[in-house]
Amino acid sequence: MSSFKFRYFIVCDDIRQESGGKSTLVGVYDGNLVLPFFPIVTNKLVFRVSVMLLKDDSKEFTVKIRSEDDRELLGASHAIINQASGDIINVQIFAQMVSFQAPTRLKVFFGLDDEELVQVDDFVVRAPKNDQERQQSREVNPTIGHHVSDKK
């Protein structure tokens, strides 16, 4: 039995902390990250994982994002202080200059303490399927970076 319950995974352009403990998520992607071309470097992406603890006295959590070939792309570990069963943990990874060489499916893993990491979600990074998506991927996403050239 797992020591946590997965709640959700979100990819967005930014997360801003507001007064009263609220967060504003800006530019939330719906299931797919549609990029206008490949290879590409994005200026900024934020990955948020939310879980509920199912046991008391957890000491540390780990989040990892891996590629299809199981390469670790991003990760974070952090101490858990004064959290109990039923408490919610929201983990945010702010990533700058993320490079995507080609469309891919990325896998999201989470773990507590010394437990083995568990895949909790995945998401697709892909090219636009039509002209409307192509236009939206260029207009709506202000964080999209630049085309990566093979030239030196």
C-alpha positions in Angstrom: 0.0 0.0 0.0 1.3 3.4 -0.9 2.0 6.0 1.7 0.4 8.8 -0.4 -2.5 9.4 -2.7 -1.8 11.1 -6.0 -4.1 14.1 -6.6 -3.0 15.8 -9.8 -0.1 16.8 -12.1 -0.1 20.2 -14.0 2.2 21.8 -16.5 1.9 25.6 -16.8 3.8 28.7 -17.7 4.0 30.1 -14.2 2.7 29.8 -10.6 2.4 32.9 -8.5 1.9 32.8 -4.7 -0.9 35.1 -3.6 -1.9 36.4 -0.2 -3.9 34.1 2.0 -2.0 31.0 0.9 -3.5 30.9 -2.6 -1.7 30.1 -5.8 -2.4 31.5 -9.3 -1.5 29.1 -12.1 -0.8 30.9 -15.4 -1.0 29.2 -18.8 -2.2 25.7 -17.8 -1.7 23.1 -20.5 -4.5 20.7 -21.1 -3.0 17.2 -21.2 -0.5 18.0 -24.0 2.3 20.5 -24.3 2.0 21.6 -28.0 5.2 23.2 -29.3 5.4 25.0 -32.6 8.5 23.2 -33.8 11.4 20.8 -32.8 14.1 21.0 -31.6 13.1 23.9 -29.3 14.2 25.4 -26.0 11.4 26.8 -23.8 12.1 29.8 -21.7 10.2 28.6 -18.6 7.8 25.8 -17.6 6.4 24.9 -14.2 5.6 21.4 -13.2 3.2 20.9 -10.2 2.5 17.6 -8.4 -0.1 17.3 -5.6 -0.4 14.4 -3.2 -2.2 13.6 0.0 -0.1 11.9 2.7 -1.6 8.6 4.0 0.8 8.1 6.9 2.3 10.2 9.7 5.9 11.1 10.2 7.1 11.2 6.5 10.5 12.9 6.4 11.2 13.6 2.7 9.6 13.6 -0.7 11.1 13.1 -4.1 9.7 14.1 -7.5 11.3 13.1 -10.8 10.4 13.7 -14.4 11.9 11.2 -16.8 12.0 10.8 -20.6 10.6 7.8 -22.5 14.0 6.2 -22.4 14.1 6.6 -18.6 16.6 9.5 -18.5 16.0 11.9 -15.6 15.2 15.3 -16.9 14.2 17.2 -13.7 14.0 16.3 -10.1 13.5 17.7 -6.6 13.8 16.3 -3.1 12.8 18.2 0.0 12.2 17.7 3.7 8.7 17.3 5.1 8.2 19.2 8.3 5.2 18.7 10.7 3.0 17.0 8.1 0.5 14.3 9.1 -1.7 11.8 7.4 -4.4 13.6 5.4 -2.2 16.6 4.7 -1.7 17.8 1.2 1.8 18.4 -0.4 2.0 20.6 -3.5 5.4 20.3 -5.2 6.4 22.9 -7.8 9.4 22.6 -10.1 10.3 25.8 -11.9 12.4 24.9 -15.0 14.1 27.3 -17.3 15.6 26.7 -20.7 14.1 23.2 -21.1 15.2 21.6 -24.3 13.0 19.3 -26.4 14.7 17.6 -29.3 11.6 15.8 -30.6 8.0 15.0 -29.6 8.0 12.7 -26.6 6.1 11.4 -23.6 7.5 12.3 -20.2 6.8 10.3 -17.1 6.2 11.8 -13.6 7.4 9.9 -10.5 6.8 10.6 -6.8 8.1 8.9 -3.6 8.2 9.4 0.1 11.2 8.7 2.4 13.1 5.5 1.3 10.2 4.1 -0.7 10.6 3.2 -4.4 9.4 6.0 -6.7 6.0 5.4 -8.2 5.0 6.7 -11.7 2.0 8.9 -10.9 1.3 10.5 -14.3 2.7 11.2 -17.8 2.3 13.9 -20.4 2.8 14.3 -24.1 5.1 16.9 -25.7 4.1 17.1 -29.4 3.9 19.2 -32.5 0.7 20.9 -33.7 -1.7 18.6 -35.6 -3.3 21.4 -37.7 -3.0 25.1 -38.6 -5.2 26.2 -35.7 -3.0 24.4 -33.1 0.1 25.8 -34.9 -1.1 29.3 -34.6 -2.2 28.8 -31.0 1.1 27.3 -30.0 2.9 30.5 -31.2 0.4 33.1 -29.9 -0.9 31.7 -26.6 2.4 30.6 -25.1 4.6 33.5 -24.2 7.3 31.3 -22.7 8.1 29.4 -25.9 11.8 30.0 -26.6 13.8 29.6 -29.7 14.5 27.1 -32.5 17.6 25.1 -31.8 19.9 25.1 -34.8 22.5 22.3 -35.6 24.8 25.1 -36.9 27.7 26.2 -34.6 
